[in-house]
């Protein structure tokens, strides 16, 4: 069982920080296709905000409350980044060729610039945020005595050719005790 705090003040503060960091993360993501910044840094910011949430609420609660499986998020990110690179091939361009669109009078927003670099950065954002959350969650769960994967996750991520490390350690302890 993982330990977490029962402080309502800390939980409320973490949720406020989560909101603020994710708003800043979206800003960094959108800023990145024109200026420095982008998907990688924004993804790390979002991943770290969910890690803070796991520290406050507990890792089991975080796993149950995530709206999307982090690995599915990462897979979607890879597909989006790859798709943005392959998109120019459909119109006779080279891989990762940039295409940008500009609207001077976009409803409610005014001037709007969009392009394939934003699609690529969004894919990187999804990949990095999903992988950050998953890697840290597995590391924390396994180092705190919990199984690194839930029973449902084990069939996706664990190899059928090997047994879990926990079973090997338990068997070794039993043989040493006899």
C-alpha positions in Angstrom: 0.0 0.0 0.0 1.4 3.4 -1.0 1.4 6.2 1.5 -0.1 9.6 0.6 -1.1 12.6 2.5 -4.6 13.2 3.8 -4.1 17.0 3.9 -7.0 18.7 2.2 -4.9 21.8 1.8 -2.1 20.0 0.0 -4.6 18.2 -2.3 -6.3 21.5 -3.1 -3.0 23.2 -3.8 -1.8 20.3 -6.0 -5.0 20.5 -8.0 -4.6 24.3 -8.5 -0.9 23.7 -9.5 -2.1 21.0 -11.9 -4.5 23.4 -13.6 -1.9 26.2 -13.8 0.9 24.0 -15.1 -1.4 22.5 -17.7 -2.6 25.9 -18.9 1.1 27.0 -19.2 1.8 23.7 -20.9 -0.8 24.4 -23.6 0.7 27.9 -24.1 4.2 26.5 -24.5 2.8 23.9 -27.0 1.2 26.6 -29.2 4.1 28.9 -28.9 6.6 26.3 -30.0 5.6 26.1 -33.6 6.6 29.7 -34.1 9.2 30.3 -31.4 11.3 28.2 -29.0 9.3 25.7 -27.0 6.9 23.1 -28.2 5.8 19.6 -27.7 8.6 18.1 -25.7 8.7 20.7 -22.9 4.9 21.0 -22.8 4.7 17.2 -22.5 7.2 17.1 -19.6 5.2 19.9 -17.9 1.9 17.9 -18.2 3.6 14.7 -17.2 5.1 16.2 -14.1 1.8 17.8 -13.1 0.2 14.4 -13.1 3.1 13.0 -11.1 2.5 15.7 -8.5 -1.2 14.6 -8.4 0.0 11.0 -7.8 2.2 12.1 -4.9 -0.8 13.9 -3.3 -3.6 11.4 -3.9 -1.6 8.2 -4.1 -0.5 6.1 -7.1 -3.4 3.7 -7.1 -5.9 6.6 -7.1 -4.0 8.3 -9.9 -4.1 5.1 -12.0 -7.9 4.8 -11.5 -8.6 8.5 -12.1 -6.6 9.1 -15.3 -9.0 9.8 -18.1 -6.9 8.0 -20.7 -4.3 5.2 -20.4 -0.9 6.9 -20.7 0.4 4.3 -23.2 -2.6 4.9 -25.5 -1.9 8.6 -25.2 1.8 8.0 -26.2 0.7 5.7 -29.1 -1.7 8.4 -30.3 1.2 10.9 -30.1 3.5 8.7 -32.2 0.8 8.2 -34.8 0.0 12.0 -35.0 3.7 12.9 -35.3 4.3 10.3 -37.9 1.1 11.3 -39.7 2.2 14.9 -39.8 5.5 13.8 -41.4 3.7 11.6 -44.0 1.0 14.1 -44.9 3.3 16.0 -47.4 3.9 12.7 -49.2 0.2 12.6 -50.2 0.6 15.8 -52.1 4.0 15.1 -53.7 6.2 16.7 -51.1 9.1 15.3 -49.0 8.8 13.7 -45.6 8.3 16.4 -42.8 7.8 19.2 -45.3 6.0 22.1 -43.5 2.7 23.4 -44.7 1.3 26.5 -43.0 -2.1 28.1 -43.3 -3.0 31.6 -42.4 -6.5 33.1 -41.8 -6.8 36.8 -41.3 -10.4 36.9 -40.1 -11.0 33.7 -38.1 -14.3 33.9 -36.1 -13.7 34.9 -32.4 -9.9 34.5 -32.6 -9.0 37.1 -35.3 -5.8 36.1 -37.0 -4.9 32.4 -36.9 -1.8 30.5 -38.1 -1.8 26.7 -38.2 0.4 24.2 -39.8 1.9 20.8 -39.8 4.6 21.7 -37.3 1.8 22.2 -34.7 0.5 18.6 -35.5 4.0 17.3 -35.0 4.5 19.2 -31.8 1.1 17.9 -30.5 2.2 14.4 -31.3 5.4 14.9 -29.4 3.4 16.4 -26.5 1.1 13.4 -26.2 4.0 11.0 -26.5 6.2 12.7 -23.8 3.3 13.3 -21.4 2.1 9.7 -21.7 5.5 8.1 -21.3 6.5 10.4 -18.4 3.4 9.4 -16.4 3.7 5.7 -17.3 7.4 5.4 -16.5 7.2 7.2 -13.2 4.0 5.3 -12.2 5.6 1.9 -12.9 8.8 3.0 -11.1 7.0 4.2 -8.0 4.6 1.3 -7.8 7.4 -1.3 -8.1 9.7 0.5 -5.6 6.9 0.7 -3.1 6.1 -3.0 -3.1 3.2 -2.9 -5.4 3.0 -4.8 -8.7 4.3 -2.5 -11.4 1.3 -3.3 -13.6 -2.4 -4.0 -12.8 -3.7 -7.3 -13.9 -5.3 -5.7 -17.0 -2.0 -3.9 -17.9 0.1 -7.0 -17.4 -1.4 -8.7 -20.5 -0.4 -5.7 -22.6 3.0 -4.8 -21.2 4.5 -8.0 -19.7 6.1 -10.7 -21.7 4.4 -14.1 -21.7 7.9 -15.7 -21.9 9.0 -14.4 -18.5 7.5 -14.4 -15.0 7.2 -11.3 -12.9 10.2 -10.3 -10.9 8.1 -10.4 -7.8 7.5 -14.1 -8.3 11.2 -14.8 -8.8 12.0 -12.9 -5.6 9.3 -14.7 -3.6 10.5 -18.1 -4.8 14.1 -17.3 -3.9 13.0 -16.2 -0.4 11.1 -19.4 0.0 14.0 -21.6 -1.1 16.4 -19.7 1.2 14.0 -20.1 4.1 13.8 -23.9 3.7 
